[in-house]
């Protein structure tokens, strides 16, 4: 048997972080089957995200210890055959550590599912822009392979001089997102959103639209993972999120939604919420922003909207059960064809072997 390939993954988060869980961790089982031994090294552990979602800040000592732990690991990179970095090694640190790895002959793959370069190049403070605006472009330029989820991020990587850029959407496992028994003729209409307290602002921004909508159709609003939404007019439920329950919770909905602001940051998002809903055979309604417009075929698997009136019109269209069933089936078909782990896992494996060839 060939010796195991040793892969070190520098993720930003541990298992509670959606970006790390979906862009890297969910691939580990498939990698192990290919004789690839994976070592996961998250910058921040689950305690960090638990504090974040409670609205608490982590202490300086905690942050320093996590950064220092990662710094020490840099001295042992030669033990590994392939290095995989999520976004960057040290957020908000201006030093070009990734460029140093390249000069030392250490090839790495870097992955993006957000336009994090806008944290730096669009920062309100001029000193941050001066010191960090070129950081992510340099990380991309020095990578052997840059993987990312949409065309907006792809344009940035190409403009940065990245030597190889690969589009790889954020996906779900069809084994987890299996089709559950359909509940016919349930009333009222169940509209749902899934996210975190950090992204809940997008659903809160739709409150006035929902308060208008409740005069038009009867519905319940389910906010999965949110804590701060409030309305005296609406029938809504704040539902705690867990990884174990999310498929069942989404499967109980009639419609899934993904509102976004039309700004530079949102153009870098990967549309994962949409893919979750669609995998559960739910029609979707979403802001016509960024990746949403690539995933949704308007009128086929969901609706793209630009203002409150269009949101309301889309909900009225989907108040028809036959229309929901048709678009829901098309939504599931879209995921099966383009956005499943079963499709993309082989791509990840190929990229790792390609970096291994470069390293040798």
C-alpha positions in Angstrom: 0.0 0.0 0.0 1.2 3.5 -0.8 2.1 5.6 2.2 -0.5 8.0 3.5 -0.5 11.5 2.2 -0.4 13.9 5.1 -2.7 16.9 4.7 -2.7 19.9 7.2 -5.8 22.0 7.1 -5.5 25.5 8.6 -9.2 26.3 9.0 -10.6 29.5 10.5 -13.1 27.7 12.8 -13.8 24.3 14.3 -17.0 22.3 13.6 -19.4 25.1 14.7 -18.2 27.4 12.0 -20.3 26.9 8.9 -17.6 28.1 6.5 -15.0 25.6 7.9 -17.5 22.8 8.3 -18.7 23.1 4.7 -15.7 24.1 2.8 -13.3 21.6 4.3 -14.4 19.4 7.2 -17.3 17.7 5.3 -14.7 16.5 2.8 -12.5 14.7 5.3 -14.3 11.3 5.2 -13.8 11.2 1.4 -10.2 12.2 1.7 -9.5 9.5 4.2 -10.9 6.9 1.7 -8.2 8.1 -0.7 -5.4 7.4 1.8 -5.1 11.0 2.8 -4.5 11.6 6.5 -6.1 14.8 7.6 -4.9 17.0 10.5 -7.3 19.8 11.3 -5.9 23.0 12.9 -8.6 25.6 13.5 -7.5 29.1 14.4 -10.5 29.6 16.6 -12.2 26.7 18.5 -15.9 26.3 19.2 -15.7 28.4 22.3 -15.0 31.4 20.2 -18.2 31.0 18.1 -20.4 30.3 21.1 -19.2 33.6 22.7 -19.7 35.4 19.4 -23.3 34.1 19.0 -24.1 35.2 22.5 -22.9 38.7 21.7 -19.7 38.3 23.8 -16.2 39.3 22.8 -13.2 36.9 23.3 -10.4 38.2 25.5 -7.1 39.4 24.2 -5.4 36.5 26.0 -7.5 34.0 24.2 -6.9 35.5 20.8 -3.2 35.8 21.5 -2.9 32.1 22.5 -4.7 31.0 19.4 -2.5 33.0 17.1 0.6 31.9 19.0 -0.4 28.2 18.7 -0.8 28.6 14.9 2.5 30.4 14.7 4.3 27.5 16.4 2.8 25.1 13.9 4.5 26.8 11.1 7.8 25.3 12.2 6.5 21.8 11.6 5.0 22.2 8.0 7.7 20.0 6.5 6.0 17.0 8.3 3.0 17.4 5.8 2.7 16.7 2.1 0.0 19.3 1.4 -1.1 22.5 3.2 -4.7 23.8 2.8 -5.5 27.2 4.2 -8.9 28.7 4.7 -8.8 32.4 3.7 -5.5 33.4 5.4 -3.3 32.2 8.2 -3.5 35.3 10.5 -6.4 37.6 10.0 -5.6 41.3 10.5 -1.9 40.7 10.6 -0.2 42.6 7.7 2.9 40.3 7.4 2.9 38.2 4.2 3.4 34.8 5.9 1.9 32.9 3.0 4.4 34.6 0.6 7.2 33.3 2.9 5.8 29.8 2.6 6.0 30.1 -1.2 9.6 31.3 -1.0 10.5 28.3 1.2 9.1 26.0 -1.4 6.0 25.1 0.5 3.0 24.9 -1.8 -0.4 25.5 -0.5 -4.1 25.6 -1.5 -6.2 28.5 -0.3 -10.0 28.5 -0.2 -12.6 31.4 -0.1 -16.3 31.5 0.5 -16.5 35.2 1.3 -15.1 38.5 0.0 -12.9 38.9 3.0 -10.6 41.2 1.1 -13.2 43.9 1.5 -12.6 43.7 5.3 -9.3 45.4 4.4 -9.6 47.3 1.2 -13.0 48.9 2.2 -12.2 49.5 5.8 -13.2 52.9 7.3 -9.6 53.5 8.6 -7.0 54.6 6.1 -4.2 52.9 8.0 -5.9 49.5 7.8 -6.4 50.0 4.0 -2.8 51.1 3.6 -1.4 48.1 5.5 -3.8 45.3 4.5 -5.4 46.1 1.2 -3.0 43.9 -0.7 -2.9 41.1 1.8 -5.5 38.8 0.3 -4.4 39.4 -3.3 -0.8 38.4 -2.2 -2.2 35.2 -0.5 -4.0 34.4 -3.7 -1.0 35.2 -5.9 1.3 32.9 -3.9 -1.0 29.9 -3.7 -0.6 26.9 -6.0 -4.4 26.6 -6.3 -7.1 29.1 -5.3 -10.6 27.5 -4.8 -13.6 29.7 -4.4 -17.3 29.6 -4.7 -18.5 32.2 -7.2 -17.5 34.4 -10.1 -17.1 37.6 -8.0 -14.4 35.9 -6.0 -12.9 34.4 -9.1 -12.5 37.8 -10.7 -10.6 39.0 -7.7 -8.3 36.0 -7.7 -7.5 36.4 -11.4 -6.9 40.1 -11.0 -4.5 39.3 -8.2 -2.4 37.1 -10.4 -3.3 33.7 -9.0 -1.6 31.0 -11.0 -4.6 28.6 -10.9 -8.2 29.4 -10.0 -10.9 26.8 -9.5 -14.6 27.4 -9.0 -16.0 25.0 -6.3 -19.4 25.8 -4.9 -20.4 25.3 -1.3 -22.4 22.1 -1.3 -24.5 19.7 0.8 -24.4 15.9 1.2 -27.4 14.3 -0.4 -27.0 11.5 2.3 -27.8 14.1 5.0 -30.3 16.1 2.9 -32.6 13.2 2.1 -36.1 13.8 1.0 -38.6 13.4 3.9 -42.3 12.6 3.7 -44.2 15.5 2.3 -46.9 17.0 4.5 -49.8 17.9 2.2 -52.2 20.9 2.6 -50.5 22.2 5.7 -51.7 25.7 6.7 -50.8 28.3 7.4 -47.9 28.7 4.9 -44.5 28.1 6.6 -41.8 30.5 5.5 -38.3 30.0 6.9 -34.8 31.5 7.2 -31.7 29.8 8.6 -28.6 31.6 9.8 -26.9 32.9 12.9 -27.3 36.0 15.2 -24.5 37.6 13.1 -26.5 37.3 9.8 -29.9 37.8 11.3 -29.8 41.5 10.3 -30.9 40.4 6.8 -34.2 38.9 8.0 -34.7 41.8 10.4 -34.5 44.2 7.5 -37.5 42.4 5.9 -39.8 42.9 8.9 -41.8 45.7 7.4 -42.3 43.6 4.2 -43.6 40.7 6.3 -45.9 43.0 8.2 -47.4 44.1 4.8 -47.5 40.5 3.6 -49.6 39.3 6.6 -52.5 41.4 5.2 -52.3 39.5 2.0 -51.8 35.8 2.9 -51.8 33.7 6.1 -48.3 32.5 7.1 -45.9 31.6 9.9 -42.3 32.8 10.0 -39.6 30.5 11.3 -36.2 32.0 12.1 -33.7 29.2 12.6 -30.6 30.3 14.5 -31.8 33.8 15.1 -32.3 35.5 18.5 -33.2 39.2 17.9 -36.1 39.3 15.5 -39.2 40.9 16.9 -42.6 42.0 15.7 -45.9 42.6 17.5 -47.9 41.9 14.3 -46.5 38.6 13.0 -46.8 35.0 14.0 -43.1 34.0 14.2 -40.9 31.5 16.0 -37.2 31.8 16.9 -35.9 28.2 16.5 -32.5 27.2 18.0 -30.1 25.8 15.4 -28.2 22.6 15.8 -26.4 20.7 13.0 -28.4 17.6 14.0 -31.8 19.2 13.6 -31.3 21.6 10.6 -32.4 19.2 7.9 -35.6 18.3 9.8 -36.3 21.9 10.5 -35.9 22.9 6.9 -38.0 20.0 5.7 -40.9 21.3 7.7 -41.0 24.5 5.8 -42.9 25.4 2.6 -40.6 28.2 1.4 -37.0 29.1 2.1 -35.7 32.6 1.8 -32.3 34.4 1.6 -32.4 38.2 1.8 -29.2 40.1 1.2 -28.1 43.7 0.9 -26.8 44.7 -2.5 -23.2 45.6 -1.5 -19.7 44.4 -2.2 -19.5 42.0 0.8 -22.8 40.2 -0.1 -21.5 39.7 -3.7 -18.9 37.3 -2.3 -21.4 35.0 -0.5 -21.9 31.5 -1.7 -25.7 31.1 -1.4 -25.5 28.1 1.0 -28.9 28.8 2.6 -30.5 28.4 -0.8 -28.7 25.1 -1.4 -30.0 23.8 1.9 -33.6 24.7 1.2 -33.4 23.4 -2.3 -31.8 20.1 -1.3 -35.0 19.6 0.9 -37.1 20.2 -2.2 -38.2 23.7 -1.1 -38.8 26.5 -3.6 -36.8 29.6 -2.7 -37.1 33.4 -2.8 -33.9 35.4 -2.6 -32.4 38.9 -3.2 -31.0 39.2 -6.7 -27.5 39.6 -5.5 -24.3 37.8 -6.2 -24.3 34.0 -6.1 -28.1 34.0 -5.5 -28.5 35.0 -9.2 -26.3 32.1 -10.3 -28.1 29.4 -8.2 -31.7 30.5 -8.9 -33.3 30.2 -12.3 -36.1 32.7 -11.9 -39.5 31.0 -12.1 -37.9 27.5 -12.4 -36.6 26.7 -8.9 -37.4 29.9 -7.1 -37.7 33.7 -7.5 -35.2 36.5 -7.5 -36.4 39.8 -6.1 -35.2 43.3 -5.8 -37.7 45.2 -3.6 -40.5 44.7 -1.1 -43.2 44.6 -3.8 -41.4 41.8 -5.6 -40.9 39.9 -2.3 -44.7 40.1 -1.7 -45.5 39.1 -5.3 -43.2 36.1 -5.1 -44.8 34.9 -1.8 -48.3 35.3 -3.3 -47.2 33.1 -6.3 -45.9 30.4 -4.0 -49.0 30.4 -1.8 -50.2 28.1 -4.6 -49.3 24.5 -3.5 -49.0 23.2 -7.0 -46.5 25.9 -7.9 -44.5 25.2 -4.7 -44.4 21.5 -5.5 -43.2 22.1 -9.1 -40.5 24.6 -8.2 -39.5 22.5 -5.2 -38.8 19.5 -7.5 -36.8 21.7 -9.8 -34.9 23.0 -6.8 -33.9 19.5 -5.7 -32.9 18.6 -9.3 -30.6 21.7 -9.4 -28.8 20.6 -6.2 -28.4 17.0 -7.4 -26.9 18.3 -10.7 -24.6 21.1 -9.4 -24.4 21.5 -5.6 -23.9 18.2 -4.0 -20.9 16.8 -2.1 -21.2 13.6 -4.2 -20.2 15.7 -7.3 -17.5 18.0 -5.8 -15.6 15.7 -3.5 -13.6 14.3 -6.5 -12.6 17.8 -7.5 -11.2 18.4 -4.0 -9.2 15.2 -4.2 -7.8 16.1 -7.6 -6.6 19.5 -6.3 -4.8 17.8 -3.4 -3.0 15.4 -5.7 -2.1 18.2 -8.1 -0.5 20.2 -5.2 1.4 17.0 -4.2 2.8 16.8 -7.7 4.0 20.4 -7.6 5.6 19.8 -4.2 7.6 16.8 -5.6 
